[in-house]
Amino acid sequence: ISGSERCPNHVALKNAQVNSTTFKNTTLSNAPFYASTIPQVFRGIVGDPIVKYHNADLLYEYAAYAKVHNTTVASSLPAASLARLRALASKRIFNIHGVNRGGAGEEEKDNELQELIKPIAGRTLAEKVFYSLNAVTTSSRPGLLNLLFTSSAPFVGFAAVSGLAESDKRFRGVPEAGSMMVFEVFSYTPAEDGLPRKEDLWVRFLYRNGTAEGAKLVGYPLFGRGKSKMDMRFSEFETEMGAIGLGVGEWCEACAAQSLFCPAFRASLDKGRKDEKAKSDAKKGGKKKGSSKLELGLGLGAAGLVVVLGILVIIGCARSQRKVDRGAGAGSDKEGGLEEGEGSWEMGVRNMKGEEERAKSHADYGMRDEEEVNPIGEPVRAEERV
């Protein structure tokens, strides 16, 4: 899933960042701050030379964990210092796995190669998400759930290439451990009509950041769509994900990877391109996927794909009650996020209410404010039963 791993071109771009003016200035200006955190958090854990902006994401992860689980750190590390560690980690990880548009406080504007390679973990995730959902729509078994486990890189990369980071700056931050992306496929088709056609399917994206108590899944629009367009037709989702996703052969090509499987996938990719070029009805613009698999879908009334950081969150979501309100982080959007309440977030078949009306699930969607949500929640407590 994480396409940045074993990608030589991504490693080269990451290493080159340390020579940029912005990186050097950020490192120098924050050196005193990082030095002040050594006796509070890191002494005896890592060597003093390691505590610097270059390792901002890893340092924050440890500090956030220690703030909850270590009484000494909890008393010695001020909340303001933890917040600053998080802000610097967000800046660092987005510069590695996101796309910089040249705004204030960012690294230099990314060129075309950087825009392709830096968020490559998000591009490979997009490919996996789409084909997993499309496979579900071709199944005769409704309500299938796919689970993916990954690191933070695909989260950040996907936010960068899907428009989430542009529409909501909070998606430029570090995703907390246990964060969750949910992609739902649903239909307005009445249940008595049976399985809906593929053209009647819709997709909704929801997100939950971390495992802080009380936070819930929140809906966000993808690909620069307005807040009133949380739901998108599956055909549009197919086009947009096809434009940002990278398959195995494309990953090998973009990364200049020398993995053993790459020659075969590259050959298949080249053949597919030649075949597509030969077709007079080939679609124009953007990177297109082969359509043979995509045209087979019959669709179904309920499907979901969940991308999760942390197995404990999966355990909580997979319980028979299928509640999603036990353990989440910053998960709402006061500017228009849709909140998933109690009930299944695997969407059931909806009644026909017109194309422009948002589908109603078994859950109660509403507005809520997440500005005061504490991203550092209580630790998970084990439960034992006989």
KAGI-V684220 format. One record per pair of residues at least 6 apart in sequence whose ideal C-beta (glycine too) atoms are under 8 Angstrom apart, sorted by the first residue. I is the first residue (numbers start at 1). GAP is how many residues later the second one is. D is the distance in Angstrom with one decimal. If there is no record, write none. Layout:
i;gap;d
I;GAP;D
I;GAP;D
This chain:
i;gap;d
1;120;7.7
1;123;6.2
1;124;5.5
1;127;5.6
1;147;5.8
1;149;4.7
1;153;5.6
1;306;8.0
2;119;4.7
2;122;7.0
2;123;7.6
2;148;5.7
2;149;5.6
2;151;5.2
2;152;5.3
3;7;7.9
3;117;4.3
3;118;4.9
3;119;8.0
3;120;6.1
3;121;3.2
3;122;7.5
3;151;7.7
3;154;7.8
3;243;6.5
3;248;5.4
3;252;7.6
4;6;4.7
4;93;6.5
4;116;5.6
4;117;4.2
4;149;5.1
4;153;7.3
5;116;7.8
5;148;8.0
6;249;7.8
6;251;6.6
6;253;6.6
7;110;7.3
7;113;6.0
7;244;7.4
7;247;7.8
7;248;3.8
7;250;6.3
8;247;5.9
8;248;5.4
8;249;6.4
8;250;7.6
9;104;7.8
9;108;5.0
9;245;6.8
9;246;5.0
9;247;5.4
10;107;5.3
10;108;7.0
10;110;5.8
10;245;6.6
13;100;7.9
13;101;6.1
13;104;5.6
13;105;6.0
14;82;5.5
17;6;5.4
17;78;6.3
17;79;7.3
17;90;6.7
18;6;7.8
18;36;6.9
20;87;5.7
20;88;6.2
21;87;7.7
22;84;7.2
22;85;4.8
22;86;6.7
23;30;7.8
23;72;7.6
23;84;6.7
26;27;5.5
26;62;7.8
26;65;7.2
27;25;6.3
27;26;4.5
27;27;6.8
30;22;7.9
30;23;5.3
30;58;6.2
31;21;6.6
31;22;7.7
33;48;7.7
33;51;6.5
34;17;4.9
34;18;5.4
34;19;6.9
34;25;7.6
35;13;7.9
35;16;7.2
36;45;7.6
37;14;6.6
37;22;7.8
37;26;7.2
37;40;7.1
37;44;6.2
37;48;7.0
38;10;5.8
38;13;5.4
39;37;7.8
40;33;6.9
40;36;4.5
40;37;4.7
40;41;7.1
41;21;7.3
41;22;5.1
41;25;6.0
41;32;5.4
41;35;7.6
41;36;5.5
42;6;7.8
42;8;7.8
42;9;5.1
42;17;7.1
42;20;7.5
42;21;7.9
45;17;7.0
46;13;8.0
50;9;8.0
51;8;6.3
53;35;6.1
53;39;6.6
54;38;7.8
56;29;7.4
56;32;4.5
56;33;4.5
56;35;7.2
56;36;3.9
56;37;7.6
57;32;4.5
57;35;5.4
57;36;4.6
57;39;8.0
57;95;7.6
57;117;6.5
59;26;6.4
59;30;7.1
60;22;8.0
60;25;4.5
60;26;5.4
60;28;7.2
60;29;3.6
60;114;6.4
61;28;7.5
61;113;7.9
61;116;7.6
63;10;7.3
63;14;6.5
63;19;6.0
63;22;5.3
64;18;6.7
64;21;7.8
64;22;7.3
64;112;7.6
64;311;7.8
64;312;5.7
65;112;8.0
66;7;4.0
66;8;7.8
66;11;7.6
67;6;5.7
67;7;5.6
67;10;5.9
67;15;5.8
67;309;5.9
68;6;7.3
68;308;5.8
68;309;7.7
68;310;7.2
68;311;5.4
69;310;6.0
82;294;7.4
86;87;7.2
86;88;6.1
86;289;7.5
89;85;4.9
90;82;6.1
90;83;4.0
90;84;4.9
91;14;7.7
93;59;6.6
93;60;7.8
93;63;5.6
93;81;5.8
94;6;7.8
94;62;6.0
94;66;7.4
94;71;7.4
94;78;4.9
94;79;7.8
95;11;7.5
95;12;5.1
96;22;6.9
96;57;7.8
96;60;8.0
97;21;6.2
97;22;5.8
97;24;5.8
97;25;7.1
97;55;8.0
97;56;4.9
97;59;4.2
97;60;4.7
97;63;7.1
98;20;6.6
98;21;6.0
98;58;5.6
98;59;7.0
98;61;7.2
98;62;4.0
98;67;6.2
98;74;6.5
99;11;5.6
99;15;7.5
99;16;5.2
99;19;6.3
99;20;5.6
99;61;4.5
99;62;7.0
99;66;7.6
100;6;4.5
100;7;5.0
100;8;7.1
100;9;6.1
100;10;4.9
100;14;7.8
101;8;6.3
101;9;7.6
101;65;7.8
102;6;6.9
102;7;3.1
102;8;8.0
110;8;6.6
116;7;7.9
116;138;6.0
117;137;6.3
117;138;7.4
118;39;7.6
118;42;7.7
119;37;7.5
119;38;3.7
119;39;7.6
119;41;4.3
119;42;5.0
120;37;6.6
120;126;6.7
120;131;7.1
120;134;6.5
120;135;7.0
121;32;4.0
121;33;4.4
121;35;7.5
121;36;4.1
121;37;7.9
122;31;7.9
122;32;5.6
122;33;7.7
122;34;6.9
122;35;2.4
122;36;3.6
122;37;7.0
122;38;5.9
122;39;5.0
122;40;7.3
122;122;7.6
123;34;6.6
123;38;6.1
123;121;5.9
123;122;5.7
123;123;4.3
123;128;7.9
124;30;7.2
124;121;7.4
124;122;5.5
124;127;5.9
125;23;7.8
125;25;7.1
125;29;3.9
125;32;6.8
125;33;5.1
125;182;6.9
126;32;6.1
126;35;6.8
126;36;7.1
126;115;5.2
126;118;5.0
126;119;4.0
126;120;7.8
127;114;7.6
127;118;3.6
127;119;5.7
127;120;5.6
128;20;6.7
129;19;7.9
129;54;5.8
129;112;6.8
129;116;8.0
129;176;5.7
129;178;7.1
130;107;7.5
130;108;6.8
130;111;4.0
130;112;7.1
130;115;6.0
131;162;7.8
132;14;4.7
132;16;7.7
132;173;5.2
133;13;7.8
133;50;6.0
133;52;5.6
133;70;7.3
133;104;8.0
133;170;6.4
133;172;5.4
134;104;7.3
134;159;6.8
134;160;6.2
134;163;6.2
136;8;4.9
136;10;6.9
136;49;6.6
136;164;7.1
136;167;4.1
136;169;7.6
137;48;6.2
137;61;6.2
137;64;6.3
137;97;7.1
137;160;4.2
137;161;7.1
137;162;4.9
137;163;6.2
137;166;6.6
138;155;7.9
138;158;5.3
138;159;4.8
138;160;6.5
139;161;6.7
140;55;7.8
140;158;7.9
140;160;7.9
141;159;7.8
142;53;7.2
142;158;4.3
142;159;5.5
142;160;5.3
142;161;7.4
143;157;7.7
143;158;7.9
143;159;4.5
143;160;7.0
143;203;5.6
144;159;5.8
144;160;7.8
145;158;7.8
145;159;5.1
145;160;7.7
145;161;6.9
145;201;6.2
146;158;7.3
146;159;4.7
146;160;7.1
147;159;5.5
147;161;6.6
147;167;6.0
148;157;7.2
148;158;7.1
148;159;4.7
148;160;7.0
149;159;5.9
149;160;7.7
149;162;6.7
149;165;7.4
150;157;6.3
150;158;7.8
150;159;6.8
151;158;7.2
152;22;6.6
152;23;5.0
152;27;7.9
152;157;6.5
154;153;7.2
155;20;4.4
155;24;6.4
155;26;6.9
155;152;7.5
155;154;7.0
156;16;7.9
156;19;7.0
158;6;7.4
158;23;7.4
159;6;4.4
159;12;3.9
159;13;7.2
161;83;4.4
162;60;5.1
162;61;6.1
162;78;7.8
162;82;6.6
163;58;7.9
163;59;6.1
163;60;4.8
163;61;4.3
163;62;7.8
164;7;4.3
164;56;6.2
164;58;6.8
165;6;4.5
165;7;5.0
166;58;6.8
167;53;7.5
167;54;6.8
167;57;6.5
168;52;6.6
168;165;6.5
168;167;7.7
170;39;7.7
170;160;6.7
175;34;6.0
175;35;7.6
175;134;6.1
176;33;5.5
176;34;3.0
176;35;7.1
176;36;7.8
176;133;7.7
176;153;4.6
176;154;7.7
176;199;5.2
176;200;7.9
177;33;6.8
177;34;7.0
177;132;5.7
177;133;5.1
178;32;5.6
178;33;3.8
178;130;7.5
178;131;5.7
178;132;3.9
178;134;6.5
178;135;4.2
178;149;6.8
178;150;7.7
178;151;7.3
179;28;7.5
179;29;6.4
179;30;5.0
179;31;5.7
179;129;7.6
179;130;4.7
179;131;7.8
179;134;7.9
179;150;6.6
180;27;7.0
180;28;4.5
180;37;7.1
180;126;6.2
180;127;6.9
180;128;5.1
180;129;7.3
180;133;6.0
180;137;7.3
180;148;7.5
181;24;7.2
181;25;7.5
181;26;5.6
181;125;7.1
181;126;4.1
181;127;7.8
182;23;7.2
182;24;4.2
182;25;7.3
182;26;7.8
182;35;6.0
182;122;6.3
182;123;7.3
182;124;5.3
182;125;7.8
182;158;8.0
182;163;5.9
183;20;6.4
183;21;7.5
183;22;5.8
183;121;6.9
183;122;4.4
183;123;7.8
183;124;7.9
184;19;6.8
184;20;4.6
184;21;7.9
184;22;7.1
184;119;7.1
184;120;5.2
184;161;6.8
184;162;7.1
184;163;4.7
185;16;5.6
185;17;7.3
185;18;5.7
185;49;6.6
185;114;7.9
185;115;7.6
185;117;7.5
185;118;4.0
185;119;7.3
185;162;7.4
186;15;7.3
186;16;5.6
186;17;8.0
186;18;6.9
186;115;6.8
186;116;6.3
186;117;7.7
186;161;3.6
186;162;7.5
186;163;7.4
186;164;6.3
186;173;5.5
186;175;7.6
187;9;3.9
187;13;5.0
187;14;5.4
187;15;6.6
187;112;6.7
187;113;7.8
187;114;5.3
187;162;5.9
187;163;6.4
188;12;7.0
188;14;7.4
188;162;4.6
188;163;6.9
188;164;5.0
188;165;6.4
188;166;8.0
188;167;7.6
188;171;6.1
189;7;3.7
189;8;7.9
189;11;5.1
189;112;6.9
189;160;6.2
189;161;7.5
189;163;6.7
190;159;7.1
190;161;5.9
190;162;5.9
191;110;6.9
191;157;8.0
191;158;4.6
195;103;5.8
195;104;6.0
195;105;5.2
195;106;6.8
196;103;4.8
196;104;7.2
196;105;6.3
196;153;7.5
197;101;7.1
197;102;5.7
198;36;6.4
198;37;7.7
198;99;4.3
198;100;6.6
198;101;4.5
199;34;7.7
199;35;7.8
199;36;6.6
200;99;6.5
201;32;7.3
201;33;3.9
201;96;7.9
201;98;4.7
202;29;4.9
202;30;6.7
202;31;5.9
202;32;6.4
202;157;6.5
203;28;7.1
203;29;5.5
203;30;7.6
203;31;5.6
203;34;4.3
204;15;6.0
204;26;6.0
204;27;5.1
204;28;7.9
204;143;7.2
204;155;7.5
205;14;6.7
205;15;5.9
205;16;7.7
205;17;5.2
205;25;7.7
206;11;4.2
206;12;6.2
206;13;5.0
206;14;7.4
206;132;7.6
206;134;5.8
206;139;6.9
207;10;7.0
207;11;6.0
207;13;5.9
207;124;6.7
208;7;6.3
208;8;6.8
208;9;4.9
208;10;7.0
208;116;7.2
208;120;4.2
208;121;6.7
208;123;4.2
209;6;7.4
209;119;7.1
209;120;3.9
209;121;4.3
209;122;5.5
209;166;6.9
210;118;6.3
210;119;2.2
210;120;6.6
210;121;7.9
210;165;5.2
210;166;8.0
210;167;6.4
211;99;7.3
211;101;7.4
211;102;6.1
211;116;4.1
211;117;6.1
211;118;6.2
211;166;5.1
211;169;7.1
212;115;7.4
212;116;6.2
212;117;4.5
212;118;7.4
212;161;5.9
212;162;5.4
212;163;6.1
212;164;7.1
212;165;3.4
212;166;8.0
213;113;7.6
213;114;6.4
213;164;5.5
213;165;6.1
214;111;7.0
214;114;7.5
214;159;7.9
215;110;7.9
215;112;8.0
215;113;3.4
215;114;5.5
215;115;6.6
215;116;4.0
215;117;6.9
215;155;7.1
215;158;5.6
216;108;6.1
216;109;5.1
216;112;5.9
216;115;5.5
216;116;7.1
216;123;5.1
216;124;5.4
216;125;6.4
216;152;7.7
217;107;5.2
217;111;7.3
217;114;6.2
217;122;7.1
217;123;3.6
217;128;6.0
218;113;4.8
218;114;4.7
218;115;5.6
218;119;3.9
218;120;6.2
218;121;5.4
218;122;7.1
218;150;7.9
218;152;7.5
219;11;4.6
219;118;6.1
219;119;3.3
219;120;7.7
219;121;7.4
219;146;7.0
220;10;7.2
220;113;6.5
220;117;6.1
221;6;6.0
221;8;5.6
221;9;5.4
222;10;6.9
222;15;7.8
222;18;6.9
223;9;7.8
223;17;4.7
225;7;6.6
227;108;7.0
227;109;3.5
230;108;5.7
230;128;6.5
231;127;5.8
231;128;6.2
232;8;7.9
234;65;7.6
238;56;6.2
239;47;7.6
242;44;7.1
242;45;6.5
242;46;5.9
242;47;4.6
243;43;4.4
243;44;5.8
245;42;8.0
245;44;7.6
246;8;6.3
247;18;7.8
247;22;7.4
247;42;7.6
248;13;7.3
248;17;4.6
249;13;7.8
249;16;3.8
249;17;5.4
249;19;5.8
249;20;3.2
250;19;6.4
250;37;7.8
251;6;6.9
252;7;6.8
252;9;7.8
252;10;3.7
252;13;5.6
252;14;5.5
252;17;7.9
253;13;6.2
253;16;6.8
272;18;6.0
276;6;5.4
276;12;7.2
276;14;7.5
282;6;7.6
301;46;7.8
301;47;6.4
301;48;3.4
302;44;5.1
302;45;5.3
302;46;5.3
302;47;6.7
303;43;7.2
303;44;7.9
304;41;6.7
304;42;4.6
304;43;7.3
306;8;7.6
306;11;6.9
308;6;5.2
308;9;7.7
312;15;7.9
312;68;5.1
313;14;6.6
316;10;5.5
316;11;5.6
317;7;6.2
322;21;7.1
322;22;4.6
322;23;7.2
322;24;7.2
323;19;5.3
323;20;7.4
324;16;5.5
324;18;7.9
324;21;5.4
324;39;8.0
325;16;6.7
325;17;6.2
327;50;6.9
327;53;7.4
329;44;6.6
329;46;4.9
329;48;6.7
330;40;4.9
330;43;4.6
330;45;5.6
331;6;7.9
331;8;7.7
331;39;6.3
331;42;7.3
332;7;5.7
332;35;8.0
332;36;4.4
332;37;6.4
332;38;3.7
332;41;7.3
333;37;6.7
334;33;7.4
334;34;7.4
334;35;4.2
334;36;6.5
334;37;6.4
336;31;7.6
337;30;7.5
337;31;7.6
337;33;7.6
338;20;7.9
338;27;4.5
338;28;7.6
338;29;7.9
339;26;5.9
339;27;5.3
339;28;7.1
339;29;5.2
340;21;7.7
340;23;5.0
340;25;6.7
341;22;4.7
341;23;4.2
341;24;7.2
341;25;7.3
342;21;6.4
342;22;7.4
343;18;6.8
343;19;3.8
343;20;4.1
343;21;7.7
344;17;7.3
344;18;5.4
344;19;7.2
345;16;7.3
345;18;6.5
347;12;6.8
347;14;5.0
348;13;6.8
348;14;6.1
350;9;4.5
350;10;6.4
350;11;7.9
353;7;8.0
358;7;7.7
